[in-house]
Amino acid sequence: MSEPAHESKPVRIPDHDLDDLVATVTRLVTESRKQGETLARLTDDQPSPHGSEQADAAHLGGTASASAPAGGDPHAPVEGGPASVFILALGAKAYAVELAALTNWVHDLLLPVYGREITTGRPWCRQWQEHPEAVARLHALWLAWQQLTDAQAGLTGPSTWHRDHLDPALLQLRTPDGPFGACTTSAARPHHRLLASPEPVGV
């Protein structure tokens, strides 16, 4: 006869840990809103969406716009708003401000809650800010978090964020052949290196 199944005990988060997490989330939401206002002002101060933004995006491994559609400029501000909220399209000053806010969110919320053990099969890089792909994916994840954890997103917002944004993003970031595939996974050897980008065809 098979042994009777043991009843699983519910997982209980200590009250003090839960309070800390609630306080952290509340603080990050407030900071995110302030950050959005600051970023909007910084972006509005840029004289042209084709100046430093494209130069900065180029040194990160891409360009702010590969080609403009025939109808006009894809980065032209809409009704006086920011040209783009995507971090790789920002100028140097706005990029630095946005990256600082993103770093706070990654270190204060994402990693403490979702940062599982680092292994060769699930790598992570302490210097993730030096990986343009990681910055882009984490920034997109953070933007979705801001929208879908807002009260206006409704009761299914957080579930949608986990399913449609968090899980796919972590899968891409922490795959062995992802952006951190060339980084050391041992805490005793905190060396960091980036693989050279492939040479363009025909060069």
N, C-alpha and C positions, 0 to 999 in steps of 0.2 A: 504494500500500500504506500501511496505517496504521502509524504509528510504534509500536515496542514500548512497552508500558506500563512506566513507571519504578517501581521498587520504592519504596514509601514507607518512610521510616526511622521507627522507633518514637520516640515522644516520650520524652525522658529528663528527669526532674525532677532538678536538682542535689541531691546528697546533703544539703548544708547546708540547702537550702530544705525538703526533705522532713523533715529532723530538726526544723526550726523548726515545721513544720505539725503534726507528731506531738506535740511538746511543747505547742503551743497547744491541740490537741484534748484532750489529757490534762488540762491545767489547767482547761479549760472544763468538762469532765465533773465534775471534783472540785468546782469552784465551783458547778455546777448542783445537785449533791447537797446542798452546804451551804446553797445558796439555798433549796432546797425545805424543808429543816428550819427555816430562819429564817422563811420564809413561813408555814409551818404554825403556828409559835409566834405570829406576829403576827396571823394570822387567828383563832386560838383566843382571843386577848386581846380581840377585838372583842365588845362586849356584846350586839349584836344584828345580824343580817344585814340589817336594814331601816333602819339608821341612816346612818352616813357612807358606806357602800358605795353606796347608791342616790343620795345627793347627789353623790358623786364621779362616778358613772357618768353622771348627768344632765348635768354640766358637760362631759362628753366627747361628748355628742351622743346619749346613750341612757339607759336605765334598767336597773338591775340585774335588774328583773323587770317586764315589761309587765303581766302579770296572773298571779295564782296559780291553778293548777288546783284544781278542786273538792275534790280529795282532801287538800290540805294545802299547806304552804309549800315551793316548789321549791328554796329556798336554805337550808333547814334543814340543819344539820350532820348527817352520817351517822356514827353511832357516835363522836361527839366529834371528828370530823375537820373539815378546812376546809370552809366552805360551798361554795366554788367555786375552781378553779384558774385560771379565766379572768381575765385581767388587768383587764378593764373592770368586773368585779364586786367588785374589791378596794377596801378603804378607802384613805384618803390615804397613810397610813404604809406599808402593805403594797404599795400601788401603786408608790410611789417606790422601794422596795427591789427590787421585781420589775423595774421599768423599768431600773434601773441594771444588773442582771444581764443583762437582754435586750440592752441597749446594748453590753455587753462582747462578747456572742456575735455580734451583728450586725457590729461593727467589727473583731473579732479573727478571725472565721472566715467568716461569710457573705459579706461584701464582698470580702475578699482573694481568696477562691476563686471566688465566683460573681458578683461585681459587674462585669458587663461595661460597656463604654463607654457613657457617658451621651449620649443623643441625644434629639431631639424625638420620635422614634418609640419610644424606650426611656428615659423620664425616670426620674430619682431625685431625692430631696430630702435635702440634708444635715441638715435639721431634721425628719427623719421622725417624731421623737417628738411633734411638734405635730399630726400627723395621726392621729386616733383610729382610722380604718380601717387605716392602715398598722401602728400599734401592735398592733391586734387580730390582724391577719393574721400579722405577724412573730412575735408571741408564740405563736400557735397552731403556727406552723412550728417554733419553738424547742422547744415541748413535745413535738411529734412527733419531733424530732431526738433529744431526751433519751431517749425511749422506744425508738426504732428503731435507735439506734446502741449501745444497751446490749447486752452479750454475750448476755443472755437473749432478745433479739429474734431470735436465730438468724442464719445466714449471709445470708439474703435481706433482713434488716432495712434496711441502708443502701440497697439497690436500691429497696425499697418506699418509703423516705423520698423518694428522688429522684423516683420516678414519681408517687406519690400525693400528695405534699405540696410538695416544693420547686418542681417545674415549674409546677403550677397556681398556687401562691402568687406566684411571680415574674411569671407571665403576667398576673395580676390587678393586681399592684402597679405594674408597669412598662408597662402599656398606656397609649397616649396620652390616653385618657379616664379613667384611673384616679385614685387619690388624689393623684398628683404631677403631674397634667396641667396645673395652673396654676402650677407652679414653674419657675423659671429653670433652664435646662440649661447655661448658660455659666459656667465657673469664674471668669471675669473679672467677672461680675455676680452675685454670690452673694445676690441678693435672694430673699426668700421671701414668698409670700402664700397665703392660703387663700381658696377660693371661699366665699361666704356660703351657708349651708344654705338649702334651699328653704323657703319659708313653709308652715306647715301649711294644708291645705285648709280654707277657711271662716273663716280669721282675717282 
